[in-house]
Amino acid sequence: MAEYQAPLRDMRFVLNEVFEANKLWASLAGTQDTIDPETAEAILEEAGKITASLIAPLSREGDEEGCTWHEAGVKTPTGYKDAYKTFIEGGWCGLSGNADYEGMGMPKMLGAQYEEMLYSADISFGLYACLTSGACLAIDAHASEELKTKYLPKMYSGEWAGAMDLTEPHSGTDLGMIRTKAVENGDGSYAITGTKIFITGGEQDLSENIIHLVLAKLPGAPAGSRGISLFLVPRNSVDENNVVGENNNVTCGSIEHKMGIKASATCVMNFDGAQGWLVGEENKGLAAMFTMMNYERLSVGIQGFAAAERSYQNAVEYAKDRIQGRAATGAVQADKEADPIIVHPDVRRMLMTMRAYTEGSRAFSTYVASFLDKAKYSDNAEEKAQADAMVALLTPIAKAYMTDRALDSCIAGQQVFGGHGFIREWGQEQLVRDTRITQIYEGTNGIQSLDLMGRKVVSNGGKLYELFATEVSEFVEKNADNEALQSLIKPLAAALERLSDVTEFVIGAAAEDKNAIGAASVEYLELFGLTAYAYMWARMAVVAEPKVAGDTSGFYAAKLKTANFFFSRLLPRSVSLSETIRSGSDDMMALEVEAF
């Protein structure tokens, strides 16, 4: 496997040149005093070093060894504990944490680049840190001042980790069915009893304590999701001096034996009258948990393309070195018995597709993160409201489209290796296994597509969609006279028109056909994602094209060539997606259940 190298040049391009992050941060009241270009650059550089040198070397051995369960707890693979200690000494767990509670207060646009490096190095290791960050978001937004003061500093430092406990054996997507109960103790705390499954990092040996955020129901709570409350439940009790004490009746019953992310402990957690504290209002727990869901779903999307980036780096190195056959145009290495496989069109097809989707994902994740920053840090009510709306619209695409294309890319990277890609020692098969879960957890990609089509588009008559469509239309109009890029601008305009027409079609069909939303949703999300990536590539091309002539590194020329590949080879798929959506639900639902 190639040694991982953080793609810092491309990250700088996306952050500083395409989205002008420093200008945005300077304009937002909440980031003006916390981030500047020098700080951002220093964080990127250091993150690149620590992920490449400290974390990436753990990935292969961590996958081979995995986590092990004992009655006393869960043991992570050899080397993880020491690496985690070094990692938290650098303050990385608190990078985006609230500065009022000893976090660093960095914006999500920068955090997205850091998360990519962390996940490229090793998804399993990254999950321990990033789930703590997610738990902190919910605590910071909804917990009492007492809870925030007590728990956030230790979680930002990484001394205490976080876990989110939602799923139960009988209740996955439909959280309204949960059975975990909370009963008042009479002292402001609650006794939490129930079992949760699939809890990432629910138990481990890295941190002194683990702070669980648990969904549970109070006696007499309304039925369904309207009766869910959120509770903070430490694994071990914490006294008034923040000294960690005995176990708080929170135990790990077992860990799952999984297809991938084997160094990440996926736990069955038992709460047997554990003492917990209400976070937010009674029966408003799902809303509180969803405060951090937009961040977490973007983070899962980043997990996916981060693995794809690692797969791409491996595949490129292998394709340049492996010699097989001769180039169709004649020998490239006449002094050798064969040419490197990178000369062959099919290998180029795979590598270019991987590159186009991965670089498009990096741009799109940064784009979505920019709206998260505006929603969180702006003091302009209109800007905040529009940013919130864009986050709502784009989050299911960020989670589902990025992870779908990531698995495609990891499989393509494995295919470049041929038979060697099927062998464990090269690392490509691990990336395929690790990436597969990203399409499933934090809401399956099918659920994401239903959320986009049903809640974010049809339910409001396309009003949220119009925010995106208007922005892209204005970009097209602004660049209509850019002669050098008409091969991109015109197809982008056509793709947007196609997406808008299909959006109108499904909204109309849903009024008559109850299955219309479900039948169209997956292809609609893919069509939306493809169009959004075309917008990203057009924006990158507009920045890159004027800089090609003066660039001796070839970076901007490569960016334009990849953009052209995306528009000529990948964007045309929008035509078939549109036709699939227009076929409706009849044929999909026609076969009787008994005939399956």
C-alpha atoms as one frame of an Amber mdcrd trajectory, in Angstrom:
protein
   0.000   0.000   0.000   1.238   3.496  -0.822   2.104   5.661   2.142  -0.715
   8.116   2.704   0.021  11.751   1.858  -2.536  14.398   2.719  -3.706  16.202
  -0.470  -2.911  19.609   1.010  -2.501  21.361  -2.337  -6.025  20.479  -3.386
  -7.413  21.314   0.047  -5.845  24.774  -0.131  -7.269  25.242  -3.619 -10.803
  24.389  -2.511 -10.649  26.365   0.734  -8.767  29.459  -0.321  -9.327  29.843
  -4.062 -12.714  28.316  -4.854 -14.678  29.184  -1.710 -12.463  31.972  -0.335
 -12.885  30.680   3.192 -10.769  33.381   4.781 -13.065  36.096   3.404 -16.104
  34.219   4.670 -14.645  33.716   8.138 -13.692  37.391   8.329 -17.315  38.299
   7.568 -18.913  36.073  10.214 -19.256  37.465  13.719 -18.476  34.123  15.344
 -15.222  33.427  13.482 -13.651  36.854  13.038 -11.536  36.530  16.164 -10.813
  32.785  16.112  -9.349  32.023  12.679  -6.956  33.689  10.245  -5.040  32.441
   7.177  -1.897  31.650   9.152  -3.781  29.616  11.758  -5.711  27.705   9.098
  -2.513  26.882   7.212  -0.738  25.736  10.384  -3.649  23.441  11.270  -3.710
  21.915   7.788   0.029  21.301   7.800   0.085  19.742  11.254  -2.986  17.621
  10.556  -1.323  16.320   7.416   1.773  15.325   9.369   0.063  13.655  12.308
  -2.402  11.689  10.193   0.279  10.443   7.820   2.931   9.609  10.398   0.975
   8.650  13.537  -2.399   7.277  12.440  -2.081   5.876   8.904   0.488   3.236
   9.939  -2.062   1.788  12.394  -4.707   1.041   9.772  -3.545  -2.321   8.425
  -2.598  -3.841  11.781  -5.726  -2.434  13.381  -7.867  -4.174  10.770  -5.995
  -7.459  11.243  -6.170  -7.427  15.051  -9.499  -5.696  15.578 -11.088  -4.954
  18.932 -11.567  -7.614  21.581 -14.280  -7.834  24.239 -13.670  -8.792  27.855
 -15.986  -8.572  30.852 -13.820  -5.713  32.097 -14.252  -3.783  28.849 -13.072
  -3.529  25.240  -9.460  -3.546  24.136  -8.532  -1.618  21.007  -5.733  -2.884
  18.715  -2.086  -2.606  19.619  -0.771   0.919  19.197  -4.135   2.670  19.321
  -3.916   3.686  22.965  -0.471   5.275  22.603  -1.446   6.984  19.350  -4.650
   8.328  20.911  -2.653   9.777  23.820  -0.363  11.611  21.398  -3.352  12.671
  19.310  -5.278  14.284  22.152  -2.159  16.014  23.464  -2.324  18.016  20.241
  -5.855  19.204  21.074  -7.397  17.623  17.991 -10.617  16.464  19.691 -11.513
  20.065  20.480 -10.685  21.561  17.090 -14.233  22.736  16.371 -15.306  22.893
  20.009 -16.838  25.936  21.681 -14.014  28.176  22.890 -16.066  29.116  25.962
 -15.494  25.574  27.228 -11.850  25.182  26.187 -12.415  24.127  22.583 -10.474
  25.720  19.724 -13.549  27.174  18.007 -12.453  26.386  14.447 -15.068  26.564
  11.644 -16.447  23.477   9.896 -14.902  24.351   6.529 -11.497  23.791   8.101
 -12.763  20.900  10.195 -13.942  19.123   7.053 -10.397  19.059   5.667  -9.058
  17.777   8.994 -11.703  15.039   9.119 -10.822  13.931   5.609  -7.173  13.470
   6.575  -8.137  11.627   9.741 -10.463   9.235   7.924  -8.071   8.697   5.017
  -5.442   7.646   7.533  -7.782   5.220   9.319 -11.575   5.411   9.504 -11.645
   3.273  12.650  -9.341   5.575  14.597 -11.081   8.664  13.289 -14.473   7.479
  14.518 -13.428   7.616  18.172 -12.481  11.293  17.887 -15.239  12.452  15.556
 -18.081  10.850  17.492 -16.865  12.701  20.560 -17.078  15.925  18.553 -20.616
  15.045  17.486 -21.724  14.373  21.050 -20.208  17.692  22.093 -22.294  19.509
  19.484 -25.542  18.250  21.009 -24.398  18.984  24.558 -23.233  22.479  23.630
 -26.492  23.296  21.840 -29.008  21.853  24.305 -27.568  20.926  27.706 -27.740
  23.067  30.824 -24.874  25.366  31.692 -23.988  23.031  34.555 -23.653  20.025
  32.246 -21.697  21.964  29.632 -19.247  23.295  32.195 -18.761  19.874  33.720
 -18.417  17.715  30.616 -17.351  19.723  27.564 -13.785  20.675  28.630 -12.880
  17.042  29.356 -14.464  15.890  26.103 -12.727  18.574  24.057  -9.437  17.515
  25.614 -10.118  13.908  24.633  -9.724  12.710  28.215 -13.391  11.720  28.066
 -14.916  10.362  24.872 -18.474  10.590  23.585 -20.932   8.077  22.150 -24.416
   8.391  20.720 -26.932   5.685  21.684 -29.960   5.649  19.400 -30.576   2.220
  17.866 -32.229  -0.704  19.658 -32.589  -4.335  18.509 -36.155  -3.745  17.297
 -35.809  -0.039  16.426 -33.485   1.296  13.771 -34.806   3.925  11.393 -38.105
   4.140  13.290 -36.792   5.591  16.556 -40.307   6.181  17.794 -40.364   2.478
  18.714 -37.544   2.670  21.285 -38.151   1.021  24.677 -35.324   2.452  26.785
 -36.921   4.144  29.780 -36.000   7.081  31.987 -37.458   7.533  35.469 -36.887
  10.563  37.696 -34.701   9.954  40.737 -36.058  12.949  42.628 -32.739  14.816
  42.657 -32.757  16.205  39.138 -31.264  13.050  37.645 -32.935  10.077  35.955
 -32.504   6.305  36.046 -31.938   5.035  32.512 -32.743   1.393  31.691 -32.554
  -0.320  28.324 -30.345  -1.843  25.638 -28.789  -0.095  22.656 -27.024  -1.741
  19.720 -24.553  -0.668  17.012 -23.001   1.911  19.351 -19.732   3.080  17.814
 -17.125   3.613  20.511 -19.631   2.664  23.198 -16.778   1.012  25.072 -13.005
   1.274  24.546  -9.749   1.579  26.483  -8.573   4.892  25.033 -10.228   7.445
  27.312 -10.756   7.738  31.057 -14.522   7.974  30.681 -17.190   7.735  27.982
 -20.133  10.120  27.945 -23.181   8.525  26.356 -26.017  10.507  24.819 -28.994
   8.177  25.161 -32.459   8.420  23.655 -35.109   7.209  26.100 -38.780   7.689
  26.984 -40.236   9.127  30.165 -43.343   7.581  31.779 -46.473   8.824  30.052
 -44.530  10.263  27.118 -46.434  10.743  23.842 -46.314   7.803  21.458 -43.790
   7.643  18.646 -40.987  10.082  17.996 -42.835  12.895  19.805 -42.134  11.155
  23.122 -38.354  10.769  22.913 -36.048  12.551  25.357 -32.241  12.828  25.344
 -30.067  12.060  28.365 -26.394  12.459  29.184 -25.193   9.254  30.847 -21.525
   8.884  31.852 -20.123   5.367  31.817 -18.452   6.091  35.138 -19.804   8.453
  37.765 -18.209  11.896  38.021 -18.179  13.766  41.339 -18.388  17.510  41.963
 -14.614  17.809  41.480 -14.726  15.989  38.118 -13.068  12.926  39.624 -14.083
   9.768  37.766 -15.481   7.082  40.065 -17.214   3.725  39.859 -19.113   2.318
  36.917 -22.525   3.936  36.517 -24.386   0.700  35.668 -23.356   1.147  32.037
 -21.847  -2.005  30.533 -20.905  -3.389  27.160 -22.591  -6.750  26.619 -20.670
  -7.600  23.448 -19.118  -6.159  20.317 -20.124  -6.865  16.753 -17.997  -8.897
  14.352 -18.146  -6.786  11.235 -17.292  -6.626   7.554 -15.087  -3.560   8.052
 -13.935  -0.822  10.454 -12.801  -3.673  12.690 -10.629  -1.477  14.904 -13.704
   0.577  15.805 -15.657  -1.016  18.643 -19.322  -1.422  17.679 -21.038  -2.242
  20.952 -24.178  -3.591  22.546 -24.687  -1.268  25.519 -26.759  -2.094  28.585
 -28.089   0.609  30.898 -29.349  -0.854  34.184 -30.717   2.086  36.131 -27.776
   4.239  35.070 -27.827   7.792  36.372 -28.341  10.352  33.635 -29.345  13.959
  33.136 -31.855  15.435  30.727 -30.395  17.292  27.752 -32.814  19.901  26.471
 -36.559  19.623  27.030 -38.627  16.565  27.838 -39.922  14.791  24.731 -37.719
  16.957  22.500 -34.794  14.559  22.390 -34.947  13.738  18.712 -34.753  17.419
  17.792 -31.777  17.821  20.125 -30.025  14.818  18.605 -30.660  16.163  15.119
 -28.750  19.329  15.998 -25.590  17.389  15.355 -27.003  15.054  12.696 -26.278
  17.474   9.864 -22.666  17.600  11.008 -22.488  13.846  11.525 -24.024  13.015
   8.157 -21.581  15.318   6.433 -18.843  13.607   8.442 -19.983  10.196   7.171
 -19.861  11.497   3.609 -16.324  12.675   4.284 -15.447   9.221   5.640 -16.447
   7.768   2.316 -14.483   9.960  -0.050 -11.536  10.004   2.384 -11.247   6.256
   1.882 -11.630   6.803  -1.867  -8.745   9.299  -1.760  -6.575   6.672  -0.071
  -7.632   4.097  -2.650  -6.815   6.539  -5.456  -3.345   7.209  -4.090  -2.688
   3.477  -3.866  -4.039   2.800  -7.354  -2.049   5.581  -9.014   1.210   4.364
  -7.496   0.460   0.784  -8.539  -0.637   1.767 -12.066   2.609   3.651 -12.636
   4.716   0.731 -11.431   2.925  -2.407 -12.637   3.940  -3.370 -16.173   1.573
  -5.405 -18.361   1.128  -5.257 -22.125   1.933  -2.445 -24.523   0.249   0.883
 -25.109  -2.125   0.908 -28.104  -0.094   3.753 -29.590   3.221   1.896 -29.340
   5.747   0.996 -26.679   6.206   3.632 -23.979   9.040   1.787 -22.235  10.802
   0.100 -25.107  13.683  -0.929 -22.892  11.335  -3.015 -20.724   9.278  -6.082
 -21.538   5.978  -4.212 -21.021   4.524  -0.771 -20.321   2.986   0.403 -17.037
  -0.734  -0.248 -16.944  -1.508   3.463 -16.626  -1.097   3.702 -20.417  -4.234
   1.631 -21.002  -7.550   3.476 -21.553  -9.508   1.254 -19.173  -7.094   1.929
 -16.326  -7.230   5.640 -17.151 -11.028   5.440 -17.099 -10.989   4.050 -13.585
  -8.366   6.465 -12.274  -9.988   9.504 -13.839 -13.417   8.521 -12.522 -11.981
   8.113  -9.038 -10.210  11.447  -9.281 -13.244  13.302 -10.630 -15.564  12.013
  -7.908 -13.080  12.397  -5.062 -12.058  15.950  -5.923 -15.706  16.776  -6.578
 -16.576  15.398  -3.147 -13.880  17.490  -1.497 -15.341  20.601  -3.072 -18.933
  19.640  -2.283 -18.212  18.795   1.365 -16.484  22.173   1.762 -19.441  23.872
   0.082 -21.888  22.258   2.525 -19.578  23.099   5.431 -19.658  26.753   4.388
 -23.405  26.804   5.026 -22.927  25.121   8.396 -20.492  27.916   9.280 -22.912
  30.604   8.135 -25.785  29.015  10.049 -23.715  28.773  13.225 -21.604  31.922
  13.215 -23.458  34.614  11.252 -25.251  37.396  13.134 -27.375  38.178  10.079
 -30.809  36.592  10.538 -31.511  36.311   6.805 -28.117  34.765   6.068 -28.573
  32.276   8.914 -32.043  31.273   7.730 -30.927  30.714   4.146 -27.875  28.774
   5.300 -30.053  26.546   7.502 -32.301  25.869   4.528 -29.363  24.966   2.288
 -27.950  22.658   4.954 -31.310  20.897   5.222 -31.464  20.444   1.456 -27.866
  19.393   0.850 -27.129  17.176   3.860 -28.819  14.012   2.504 -26.888  14.465
  -0.751 -23.625  14.951   1.136 -24.186  11.763   3.094 -25.600   9.517   0.376
 -24.094  10.685  -2.899 -20.589  11.044  -1.507 -20.645   7.577   0.047 -22.204
   5.900  -3.005 -19.530   7.337  -5.260 -16.884   6.557  -2.643 -17.675   2.844
  -2.697 -17.632   2.932  -6.500 -14.203   4.567  -6.332 -12.812   2.136  -3.781
 -13.976  -0.780  -5.933 -12.398   0.867  -8.985  -9.143   1.257  -7.049  -9.279
  -2.402  -6.132  -9.923  -3.276  -9.770  -6.819  -1.385 -10.898  -4.798  -3.882
  -8.878  -6.439  -6.841 -10.565  -5.875 -10.026  -8.541  -3.621  -8.185  -6.132
  -6.572  -5.981  -5.197  -8.291  -9.056  -3.775  -5.306  -9.813  -1.534  -5.225
  -8.315   1.938  -1.587  -7.198   1.936  -2.224  -4.430  -0.625  -4.893  -2.705
   1.451  -7.425  -2.097  -1.304  -9.898  -4.718  -0.116  -9.861  -3.187   3.378
 -10.892   0.174   1.953 -13.816  -1.463   0.155 -14.913  -3.155   3.388 -14.428
  -0.063   5.535 -16.320   2.199   3.141 -19.372  -0.041   2.826 -20.736   0.954
   6.229 -20.863   4.621   5.244 -23.844   3.859   3.021 -25.666   2.296   5.958
 -25.159   4.128   9.234 -26.362   7.591  10.267 -29.464   6.849   8.190 -29.183
   4.506   5.208 -28.758   6.086   1.805 -32.262   4.980   0.890 -33.577   6.932
   3.869 -31.470   9.927   2.828 -33.054   9.875  -0.614 -36.549   9.725   0.882
 -35.657  12.630   3.149 -34.447  14.678   0.185 -37.321  13.840  -2.158 -40.150
  13.801   0.371 -39.301  16.248   3.143 -36.888  18.627   1.471 -38.467  18.918
  -1.995 -42.056  17.686  -2.371 -43.384  18.734   1.049 -42.592  22.421   0.429
 -43.383  22.473  -3.264 -39.735  22.783  -4.248 -39.016  25.996  -2.323 -35.770
  24.677  -0.815 -34.721  23.339  -4.190 -35.189  26.790  -5.715 -32.485  28.184
  -3.413 -29.956  25.850  -4.996 -31.314  26.250  -8.522 -31.208  30.042  -8.272
 -27.594  30.007  -7.103 -26.505  27.757  -9.974 -28.513  29.789 -12.497 -26.820
  32.977 -11.348 -23.419  31.307 -11.716 -24.286  30.178 -15.248 -25.478  33.647
 -16.197 -22.363  35.263 -14.736 -20.127  32.984 -16.805 -22.217  32.875 -19.970
 -19.614  34.895 -21.880 -16.624  32.858 -20.705 -15.626  31.481 -24.110 -12.868
  29.274 -22.695 -15.333  27.310 -20.578 -18.434  27.014 -22.731 -17.899  23.238
 -22.900 -18.693  23.207 -19.180 -21.115  26.093 -18.674 -23.633  25.003 -21.315
 -23.831  21.376 -20.111 -24.204  22.637 -16.540 -27.152  24.797 -17.609 -28.707
  21.834 -19.399 -28.207  19.548 -16.393 -29.822  22.089 -14.085 -32.789  22.449
 -16.430 -33.128  18.660 -16.511 -33.064  18.479 -12.704 -35.601  21.303 -12.399
 -37.950  19.631 -14.878 -37.750  16.323 -13.021 -38.313  18.081  -9.702 -41.511
  19.611 -11.063 -42.542  16.256 -12.499 -42.221  14.384  -9.184 -43.983  17.125
  -7.219 -46.892  16.816  -9.629 -46.886  13.012  -9.646 -46.837  12.831  -5.836
 -50.196  14.580  -5.687 -51.814  11.596  -7.446 -49.530   8.652  -6.667 -48.564
   7.816  -3.077 -45.639   5.722  -4.328 -44.220   8.462  -6.548 -41.795   9.822
  -3.949 -40.398   6.420  -2.997 -40.113   5.301  -6.606 -38.190   8.399  -7.678
 -36.113   9.123  -4.571 -32.873   7.173  -5.126 -32.427   8.225  -8.733 -33.466
  11.775  -7.867 -30.757  12.048  -5.214 -28.214  10.674  -7.681 -29.329  13.145
 -10.348 -29.171  15.994  -7.845 -25.724  14.894  -6.690 -24.423  14.622 -10.238
 -25.713  18.107 -11.040 -24.264  19.517  -7.817 -20.871  18.021  -8.675 -21.087
  19.569 -12.135 -21.591  22.905 -10.387 -18.572  22.232  -8.176 -16.412  21.324
 -11.168 -17.538  24.395 -13.098 -16.665  26.599 -10.124 -13.248  24.973  -9.840
 -12.661  25.366 -13.582 -13.562  29.067 -13.513 -10.867  29.581 -10.878  -8.291
  27.332 -12.508  -8.539  28.379 -16.167  -6.965  31.867 -15.871  -4.060  30.440
 -13.861  -2.992  27.686 -16.221  -0.583  29.778 -18.302   1.504  30.935 -15.356
   1.558  27.625 -13.478   4.708  25.521 -13.863   3.466  22.791 -11.507   0.678
  21.673 -13.816  -1.883  21.746 -10.997  -4.405  24.029 -12.719  -4.071  22.273
 -16.074  -4.771  18.943 -14.371  -7.789  20.473 -12.679  -9.220  21.593 -16.042
  -8.559  18.217 -17.658 -10.337  16.448 -14.823 -13.260  18.876 -15.132 -13.514
  18.123 -18.840 -13.523  14.393 -18.085 -16.338  14.824 -15.580 -18.478  16.756
 -18.056 -17.823  14.490 -21.053 -17.839  11.070 -19.387 -19.875  11.310 -16.163
 -22.429  14.116 -16.412 -24.241  12.530 -19.405 -25.571   9.929 -16.962 -28.045
  12.596 -15.893 -30.059  11.879 -19.061 -30.720   8.239 -18.186 -31.448   9.123
 -14.546 -34.041  11.624 -15.681 -35.747   9.054 -17.892 -35.730   6.491 -15.068
 -37.453   8.927 -12.713 -40.078   9.771 -15.307 -41.005   6.099 -15.661 -42.999
   6.434 -12.432 -43.922   3.762  -9.905 -46.257   1.441 -11.836 -43.700  -1.109
 -13.044 -41.830  -0.988  -9.746 -44.951  -1.896  -7.749 -46.689  -4.171 -10.286
 -45.413  -7.571  -9.140 -47.581  -9.150  -6.464 -45.900  -9.868  -3.119 -46.605
 -13.583  -3.532 -44.620 -13.627  -6.775 -41.351 -12.587  -5.134
